């Protein structure tokens, strides 16, 4: 069941505890939501980046996705773990001294207890990808299922270690991993923009400025 407004969900992992600790620093009066005034006051203390009123209002709108004038825990969680807008510097400041790999939790419990797994997004030679919705935050992710074969285990774990270190807006973010012996289940950022090849085929002809923008992301 999704948490009600103002209720702080009890996530079952270290990541949830860490984000909840940060959330509580902003929720000065302890009412379960962050007001505009609380956000402004706390940001000026922990992330003094020379805020203009316009910049602050833009940040507030990017977090307060339902536009009700306050920030619920789910909105804060989705924002602070995101990578898709202009606020990475602020996120890193709020995350403090945690390295990206510290935020990626490897778990042995049941994926189904934490995510509602839905339609298959794609399949390949190394596994399949399904859409998954977090029961804690309501955020949608891509769940990649990779069979673990003994001869490939070391290579898979090495690749996973590299992915844990990646934190860049143009690289799909790895959030957490479930390991059940036969499979590695990787919870990844959901990239819904489609395949580059499909875009090229659809456009039939792409211009130099489009290629430059694409290569700039690579």
Rosetta blueprint (number, residue, H / E / L):
1 X L
2 X L
3 X L
4 X L
5 X L
6 X L
7 X L
8 X L
9 X L
10 X L
11 X L
12 X L
13 X L
14 X H
15 X H
16 X H
17 X H
18 X H
19 X H
20 X H
21 X H
22 X H
23 X H
24 X H
25 X H
26 X H
27 X L
28 X L
29 X L
30 X L
31 X L
32 X L
33 X L
34 X E
35 X E
36 X H
37 X H
38 X H
39 X H
40 X H
41 X H
42 X H
43 X H
44 X H
45 X H
46 X H
47 X L
48 X L
49 X L
50 X L
51 X L
52 X L
53 X H
54 X H
55 X H
56 X H
57 X H
58 X H
59 X H
60 X H
61 X H
62 X H
63 X H
64 X L
65 X L
66 X L
67 X L
68 X L
69 X L
70 X E
71 X E
72 X L
73 X H
74 X H
75 X H
76 X H
77 X H
78 X H
79 X H
80 X H
81 X L
82 X L
83 X L
84 X L
85 X L
86 X L
87 X L
88 X H
89 X H
90 X H
91 X H
92 X H
93 X H
94 X H
95 X H
96 X L
97 X L
98 X L
99 X L
100 X H
101 X H
102 X H
103 X H
104 X L
105 X E
106 X E
107 X E
108 X L
109 X L
110 X L
111 X H
112 X H
113 X H
114 X L
115 X E
116 X E
117 X E
118 X E
119 X E
120 X E
121 X E
122 X E
123 X E
124 X E
125 X L
126 X L
127 X E
128 X E
129 X E
130 X E
131 X E
132 X E
133 X E
134 X E
135 X L
136 X L
137 X L
138 X L
139 X L
140 X E
141 X E
142 X E
143 X E
144 X E
145 X E
146 X E
147 X E
148 X L
149 X L
150 X H
151 X H
152 X H
153 X H
154 X H
155 X H
156 X H
157 X H
158 X H
159 X H
160 X H
161 X H
162 X H
163 X H
164 X H
165 X H
166 X L
167 X L
168 X L
169 X L
170 X L
171 X L
172 X L
173 X L
174 X E
175 X E
176 X E
177 X E
178 X E
179 X E
180 X L
181 X L
182 X L
183 X E
184 X E
185 X E
186 X E
187 X E
188 X E
189 X E
190 X L
191 X L
192 X L
193 X L
194 X L
195 X L
196 X H
197 X H
198 X H
199 X H
200 X H
201 X H
202 X H
203 X H
204 X L
205 X L
206 X L
207 X L
208 X H
209 X H
210 X H
211 X H
212 X H
213 X H
214 X H
215 X H
216 X H
217 X H
218 X L
